[in-house]
Amino acid sequence: MNCPEAIDHLYSFLDEELTVDVKTEVMVHLEGCEGCFGHYEFERAFLVFLKARCKAQAAPPDLRRRVFEQVMQDPDRRA
């Protein structure tokens, strides 16, 4: 696997959406390519950061309830 192929598969690799064979090829490439490994590390850290921020920024229960009530009262809401 070359660098463009590894980068092309990077997001699927991080999301664990690759076949075992392709995952192995990406891992082997990342282990031997400092540039692609750095790209992988950045993207992995960014995803960890996003997940943490999403959990920390959840809407308060009262706000979620009020939004739900408004949606349910909307006469244009389609069933």
N, C-alpha and C positions, 0 to 999 in steps of 0.2 A: 504494500500500500504506500502511495506517495503522499506528500503533504496536502495537496488540494483534496484528495480523496478523504484523508483523515479529517480535515477541517469540515468537509461536506457532511461527514457522519457525526460530527462532534455533538450536536444538540440531541440527536437520537441516542447517542452513546450516554450522554448525561441523563436522559430520560428513561434509560434502560429499555429502549424500543428496538434494539438490533437483534438479529439472529446471533446465535452463539459463535458462529464462524466469523461474521463481520465484527462482532464485539472483540473477539480475540485478535483479529487483524489490527483493529484500532489500538488496542492495548499494547500490542507489540510495537506498533509505530510510535506511540506516545513514549514508551520506555526508551526508545532509541533516538528520539528527535527532540532536542532541547527547545526549539522554537515552537513546535506544536504542543509540547508539554506545557510550556508557559501559557499558551493560549487556552489550553484546557484548564489549567489552574485558575486563571482569571475568570473564565466563564463559570466554573464550579463555585468559586467564592461568591460571584455575583448572584447565582441562583440561591445559595445559602442565605445571603443577605436579603434577597427579595422575600423568601419564605418567612424569615424572621420578622421583617417589617410588616408583612401581611397579617401575621398572627398578632403582632403588637398593636395594629391599627384597626382592629375589629370595631364595628359600630356598637354602641351601647345597646343593651336589650330594649330599652324604652324607645330608642330611635327606630330600631328594626320593627317593633310592634306598630308604631305610628305609620311607618311607610307601608307595612302590610295592610293596615286598616284602610289607608287611602287608596291603595290599589284595589282592594275588595269593594270599595264604595264607588269606584269610577264607573259611570254609566256606559262608557265606550269600551269597557273591558270585554273582551271576547271570551266566551266560555270554552 
